[in-house]
Amino acid sequence: MTNLLEIRDLHKRYGAVEVLKGVDCSMRQGEVISIIGSSGSGKTTMLRCINMLEEFQGGTIAIDGQEIGYETAGGARRRKPEREIARQRALTGMAFQQFNLFPHMTAAANVMLGLVKVKKMSRDEARVLAEKWLDRVGLLSRKDHYPGQLSGGQQQRVAIARAIAMNPKLMLFDEVTSAFRLRGLVPGDLHEPGTHRRGGGSARDVPEAKDRTPGGFSEDVDVQLSNQ
């Protein structure tokens, strides 16, 4: 069976500084992989290479058998057309370390945006799905609040709901616990509506999430995933 994610000999440089030095990684559907290391070791860079937010100078990345970002023809490596890269990027969802919510849009509108613009859903369909996932992360009551009216942890949960609502094949989480209180909601807690669980759990506990892979967690050494 084809691995969902296959990374071979990945190299990434910023000028003369080589950040990723021949990284190899394989992931099957349903697996969770945590990337743990010190600040500046290339964790976020690797995740950003997977969904082509960063170019890389060597190696290959394949998602569900599709080589991402580049193609080789006649011995020459070249970047794929932007339209094709955008289509491939939709195979992944990413919850960013800095959340990247639109400040002029409510929590619900932030989750709805990709559903309407990329998935071409009607606004009514998108709102139903957005509210379902906001409920799953415990923020349905904050759906009409703007990011500036939410705490850091609440903003991070909106970002997680936004990414998962797009139903990607592969989920990437960049320091997903960074704004969570240790005694609060942990990243595995995509819980049943109206409940808050503490510790443990997995995205695979959610029936609708069982066919997507919640992989690619990035964490600093001193902030490890609480469900590891």
N, C-alpha and C positions, 0 to 999 in steps of 0.2 A: 504494500500500500504506500502511496506517495506521502511523504511527510508534508504537513501543513506549512511548516517553515523550514527552509534549508539555506543556511549561510555557509559559504565556503571561501576561505582565505581572504576575508574582508580587510581591506586596507583603506584608511582615511587619514589624510594629512591636512594640516593647516599650515601652509607655507612649508618650512623645513621641519615642523614638528609633526611626527607621526603619532596619531592618537590611537588608532586601531591597527594592530600589527598582526594581520593574518588570523582573524577571529573565525572560528568554526562553531556552528550551532545547528542542531536539528531539533524539531519539535513536532510531535504527533498531535492530532486533534484531541482536545480534552486535557492536554498537559498544561502545567503551570511552571514557568521558569522564572526564578528570581536572579537578577544581576546585582550582586552586592560588592561594593568597593568604595574607596575613599573619594572625596570630592575631586573632580577633575580627571578621573581615571577613564572617562569615555563612555559611561553608562548611557547618558542621554544621547550622546552622539550616535551610538549604535542604534538606539530606538528610532532616531530621526532618519538614519540611513534606510531603515526597513521601510518606512513609508515615503521615502524620497523627499523629505524636507531638507536633507543634506545630500550633496553629491558625494560619491566615494571613488577613489582612484584605482582600486583593484579588487578582484574577487567577484562573487556572484551572490545575489539574494533571490530566492524563489519562494513564492507563496502559492500553495496549492498547485505546484507544478509550473507556475508562470514565472519566468525570470523578470525581475522588477527593475525598471529604470533604464537598462541598457541592453543592447543586442550586439552580437558579433557577426560581422559579415565580411568575408574575404580576408579574415585575419585582423580586421580593424574593429575596435570597440567604439560604439557611438551611442549617444543618448537617444532614447526613444522619443517620438513626437509628444508634445505636452498633452495632447488630448488622450493619448494612450496612458501616459503617466497618471493623469487625473483619474482615469478609469481604474487603474491598478491601485491607486492610493485609497480608493473607496473600499478596497478589500480589508483595510485595517481601520480600527478606531483608536484614537489616542487621547488619554486624559493627561493634560500637560501639567507640569510642576507649578506653573504660574497661572493656571486655570484658563486664561485667554477667553474670558467671557466678554461679550459686548456690553459696555457699561450703560448704554442707552436703551437696552432691551431687558425685559423682565426675565425671570428664571425660565418660565414657560416658553417665552419667545426665543430664548437662546437654544433651548432643546428643539424647538420646532423648526428653526431656520434651515438646517441641513435636510430635514425631512421634506420640506417644501421645495427648496432650491435644487437639491441633488436627487432625492427620491421621487420628486414630482407628485407628492401627496397633496390632497386638498388641505386647506387650513383646518377644517373640522377634523379630518382624519389625523392630521399631525398633532392637533391639540389633545385628542384622546390618548394617543401614544405618549406624548410628552408628560401628561398628567399621570399616566400609569407608572412611568419610570421615576418621576419625581416622588410619587407615593412610595415606591420601592426603596428610595434612599432617605425617606422620612421628611420630605420637604414639600408635600402637597400643599400644606397650609401657607407656604412661602412662594407659591407659584407666581404671584403677581408682584413680588418684591424685585427691586433692581439689585444688581451686584453690590452696590454701595450700601445697601440696607441689610446685607448678609454678612455673617462672620466668614473668616477664611475657610473654616471647615465646611460651612454650608456652601460656599462658592465651589469648593472642590467637589462636593457631592453633586452639584448641578453639572459640573464638567463631566463627571462620570456618567450621569444619566444621559447627557447629550451624546456621548460617545457610544454607549450601549444601545441607545434608541435607534441608531443607524444600522443595527444588525450586521456588524462586520464579521468576517471570518476569523479575524485575529484582533485581540485587544491588547494595546500597549499602555502601560501605566507608568508615568514618570514620577517617582517619589510620591506615590499615591497616598501615603500616610503623613505627608509633611505638615498638613494643616489640621490633622485630627488630634484631638486630645486622647491620651493613652487610655482613658477610661470611657471614651465615647465610641462612636461608630467606627468600626475597623473595615478595611477594604473588602473583606469577604462578605460583609453584611448587606447584601442586596436582599433585604428581608421581606417577609410577608407584610402586606399593607397593615399599618396601624401598630406594628411591633418594632421594638429596638432590641437587637441581640448584642451581647457584649462578648467579644473574643470568639475565636474559631470561625467556622463557616467557610463557604467557598461560593464563587459565582455560579458554580455548577449546582448549588442548592436551589436555584431559581429555575423552574421548569422551562421557561422561554429561553434561558441562556445555555441549555445543555448542549446545543449544537455549535456553539462558538467557543473558541479557545481563549480563556482569559490569561494570556501569557505575556512575557516580557515586562515583568515588574522591575523597576530600577529603584534602588535604595542605597543610601549612605550606610556605612558600616554601623553607625550608632543608632540607626533608625530602621531596624529590620522589620520585615513583615510579621505581623502578630499572629498570622496563621501558618507560620513556617515551623 
